[in-house]
Amino acid sequence: MSLVDWLVVAAYCVLVVAIGLLFRKRAGRGTGDYFVSGRKLTWWVAGTSMAATAWASDTPLLVTGYVRKHGIWFNWQWWSLAISTMLAVFFFSRLWRRAKVLTEVELAELRYSGPSAAFLRGFKAVYWGLLFNCYVTGAWPVNGLAKVMSVSAGWSKWNAVLFCVAVGMSYGVASGMWGIAVADLVEMVFMVAGALLLAWFAVNAVGGLDALVARVPPANAAMFPEAGGDVMNSPFWWIVGMLAVQWWAWKN
């Protein structure tokens, strides 16, 4: 990386941290402002923040691996989540707001009662908060970013991890959900713009869209898997299977 590249990276990190510090006073008004932005986030800011969170540094590596190894159709592994996500948006988000809870585990003691409810709340707090979320939203994305930085910047894995954690904690701890949501919004603009520019340069590098289509094997460009030897191995039933497990596989 040249000096100009490092200046761009530094400016971006300063911008993200500055956003967190800018919202520090607002987040300090109380636990409601810190954890749920005072319940005043507009739908498009909250939605963009969720999309940006899902589009972490590990996502391009994962999706690229899916397409390279299996083909475009393998993206149904996560495309199928759109149905359950939309059900949550239109049917359950209003009920969540009505419950006036700060965390998911609070719903356990609203829905149930007695010692079993307290145990369930404690179990969910440890499992989701400490084990699952720390891995899925912490270790996995940071590890993905460490791989990217090791190639682009030549940093060691631990240097990259410590740097990413320091930047994230700087604005996350300082500003709570207010700064995180707005920082995600800004990051989403950079991610979409960068993805479009990368796609444009990549297509030009292979000689245009026609040349790209000609070089991709038909099986890799298919939207559905190839049919097997029996009905149960057909593309239709494969997609039905992906959708049918949503009620238990997708925790939200």
Salt bridges, closest charged atoms under 4 A:
GLU104 OE2 - LYS124 NZ 3.34
GLU104 OE1 - LYS251 NZ 3.41
GLU109 OE2 - ARG121 NH1 3.10
